[in-house]
Amino acid sequence: MKYNIEILIKSILAGIMIGIGGTIYLSLDNKTVGSILFAIGLFIIVVYSFNLYTGKIGYLINNFNKKYIRELIITLIGNFIGTFFVGFILRYTRIYNMISEKAKTLADIKLNDTLISILILSFFCGILMYLAVNTYKEVKDIGKYLAVFLGVIVFILCGFEHCIANMYYFSVSSTWSLNTLLYLLVMILGNSLGGILIPLCNKVIKKG
């Protein structure tokens, strides 16, 4: 129980960091600068070992057991709580009107897209997130930090879909509905498939 609570708390904190990153992005008109500063959210997450679903799903390949699957589910729930909290509490601040309009525009673009497009865009985001987090863990020089920032910058500028970031955008723009939930589930699936691609390929190569 204590372990599960720790996972949940770290997951909520990760969601809050993504919410802060998303707020920075919505507050700026320059998409490139916004993407760079959004990356601060992921940077804090990896430095403090918070739990972000898109950073953990790739390791399911080598940890395919009930304990890790439960950890992923708790992480996803915690990430949602964190992003929803940020999106909700900002309604009581002076910046809400500005960022909510931008978030609504962004959410409308996503929710008017086709599900296959969302799946593909989420898939590529999943690949980038695994590479960013795993490179941070494996590399010992300054390249580990570059991987974190570049992974986020590239996925934003390419228009790829990050399920946790979108939880924040949907929350701050108040666009939650059954249709939104359907799109979010497809984003989670795409991020998951992309996240496990490289570790799965590595496992196949090692076995071969």
C-alpha positions in Angstrom: 0.0 0.0 0.0 2.8 2.4 0.9 4.5 1.7 -2.4 1.3 2.4 -4.3 0.8 5.7 -2.5 4.4 6.7 -3.3 3.8 5.9 -7.0 0.5 7.9 -7.0 2.1 10.9 -5.3 5.1 10.9 -7.8 2.6 10.5 -10.6 0.5 13.5 -9.5 3.6 15.6 -9.2 4.6 14.6 -12.7 1.1 15.6 -13.9 1.5 19.0 -12.2 4.9 19.5 -13.9 3.3 18.8 -17.3 0.5 21.2 -16.4 3.1 23.9 -15.7 4.9 23.1 -18.9 1.6 23.3 -20.8 0.8 26.7 -19.1 4.2 28.1 -20.3 3.5 26.9 -23.8 0.0 28.5 -23.9 1.3 31.7 -22.5 3.7 32.3 -25.4 2.9 33.2 -29.0 6.2 31.8 -30.3 5.7 28.0 -30.7 9.5 27.3 -30.8 10.2 29.1 -27.6 7.1 27.6 -26.0 8.3 24.1 -26.9 11.7 24.8 -25.4 10.2 26.0 -22.1 7.6 23.3 -22.0 10.5 20.8 -21.8 11.3 22.1 -18.4 8.4 20.0 -17.2 9.9 16.8 -18.4 13.4 17.9 -17.2 12.1 18.3 -13.6 10.3 14.9 -13.9 13.4 13.0 -14.8 15.7 14.8 -12.4 13.4 14.2 -9.4 12.3 10.7 -10.6 8.6 11.5 -10.8 6.4 9.1 -12.6 5.2 10.0 -16.1 3.2 7.4 -18.0 4.9 8.1 -21.3 8.3 7.8 -19.7 7.5 4.4 -18.1 5.4 2.5 -20.6 8.5 1.5 -22.7 9.9 -0.5 -19.8 6.8 -2.8 -19.8 8.6 -5.0 -22.4 11.2 -6.0 -19.8 8.9 -5.8 -16.8 5.8 -7.6 -18.1 4.2 -8.5 -14.8 1.1 -7.6 -12.7 3.1 -5.3 -10.4 4.5 -3.2 -13.2 1.1 -3.1 -15.0 -0.5 -1.9 -11.8 2.2 0.7 -11.4 1.4 2.0 -15.0 -2.3 2.2 -14.2 -1.6 4.1 -11.0 0.8 6.4 -12.9 -1.8 7.2 -15.5 -4.4 8.0 -12.8 -1.9 10.2 -10.9 -0.9 12.0 -14.1 -4.5 12.8 -14.8 -5.1 14.1 -11.3 -2.1 16.3 -11.5 -2.9 17.8 -14.9 -6.6 18.2 -14.0 -5.6 20.0 -10.8 -3.5 22.5 -12.6 -6.1 23.1 -15.3 -8.9 23.5 -12.7 -7.1 25.7 -10.2 -5.9 28.1 -12.9 -9.5 29.1 -13.4 -9.2 31.3 -10.3 -6.2 33.3 -11.7 -5.9 36.3 -14.0 -4.1 34.3 -16.7 -7.0 31.8 -17.2 -8.9 33.7 -19.9 -5.9 34.0 -22.1 -4.6 30.4 -21.8 -8.1 28.8 -21.9 -8.9 30.4 -25.3 -5.6 29.1 -26.7 -6.2 25.7 -25.1 -9.7 25.5 -26.5 -8.4 26.2 -30.0 -5.7 23.5 -29.6 -8.2 21.0 -28.2 -10.7 21.7 -31.0 -7.9 20.9 -33.6 -7.2 17.6 -31.9 -10.8 16.6 -31.4 -11.7 17.4 -35.0 -8.9 15.2 -36.3 -9.5 11.5 -37.4 -8.8 8.8 -34.9 -6.2 7.1 -37.2 -4.4 10.5 -37.5 -4.4 10.8 -33.7 -3.1 7.2 -33.3 -0.2 7.8 -35.7 0.8 11.2 -34.2 0.6 9.7 -30.7 2.8 6.7 -31.9 5.6 8.9 -32.9 5.4 11.0 -29.7 5.7 7.7 -27.8 8.9 6.9 -29.6 10.4 10.3 -28.8 9.4 10.1 -25.1 11.0 6.7 -24.7 14.2 8.0 -26.3 14.3 11.1 -24.2 13.8 9.3 -20.9 16.0 6.3 -21.7 18.8 8.4 -23.0 18.7 10.5 -19.8 19.1 7.2 -17.9 21.8 5.7 -20.0 24.0 8.6 -21.1 26.3 10.1 -18.5 27.4 13.4 -20.2 25.6 16.5 -21.2 23.8 14.5 -24.0 21.3 13.2 -21.4 20.0 16.7 -20.9 19.9 17.5 -24.6 17.8 14.3 -25.2 15.2 15.5 -22.7 14.8 18.9 -24.3 15.1 17.9 -27.9 12.6 15.0 -27.4 9.9 17.5 -26.2 10.8 20.2 -28.7 10.6 17.8 -31.6 7.3 16.3 -30.6 5.7 19.7 -30.1 7.0 21.3 -33.4 6.0 18.1 -35.3 2.5 18.3 -33.9 2.7 14.8 -32.3 0.2 13.9 -29.6 1.2 13.5 -25.9 -1.7 12.0 -23.9 -0.7 13.6 -20.6 -0.1 17.0 -22.0 -3.5 16.7 -23.7 -5.1 15.8 -20.4 -4.0 19.3 -19.3 -5.2 21.0 -22.4 -8.6 19.3 -22.2 -8.9 20.3 -18.5 -7.9 23.9 -18.8 -10.2 24.3 -21.9 -13.1 22.5 -20.2 -13.6 20.3 -23.3 -14.1 16.9 -21.5 -16.8 14.7 -22.9 -17.3 11.1 -23.9 -15.8 11.9 -27.3 -12.8 13.6 -25.6 -12.3 10.4 -23.6 -12.4 8.3 -26.7 -9.7 10.5 -28.3 -7.6 10.4 -25.1 -7.7 6.6 -25.1 -6.5 6.5 -28.7 -3.7 8.9 -27.7 -2.7 6.6 -24.7 -2.7 3.6 -27.1 -0.5 5.4 -29.6 1.9 6.6 -27.0 2.1 3.1 -25.6 2.8 1.5 -28.9 5.4 4.0 -29.7 7.0 3.7 -26.3 7.4 0.0 -26.5 8.7 -0.1 -30.1 12.4 0.4 -29.6 12.7 -1.8 -26.4 10.7 -4.5 -28.3 13.0 -4.3 -31.3 16.0 -4.5 -29.0 14.6 -7.6 -27.3 14.0 -9.3 -30.6 17.5 -8.4 -31.8 19.1 -9.8 -28.6 17.1 -13.0 -28.9 18.1 -13.4 -32.6 
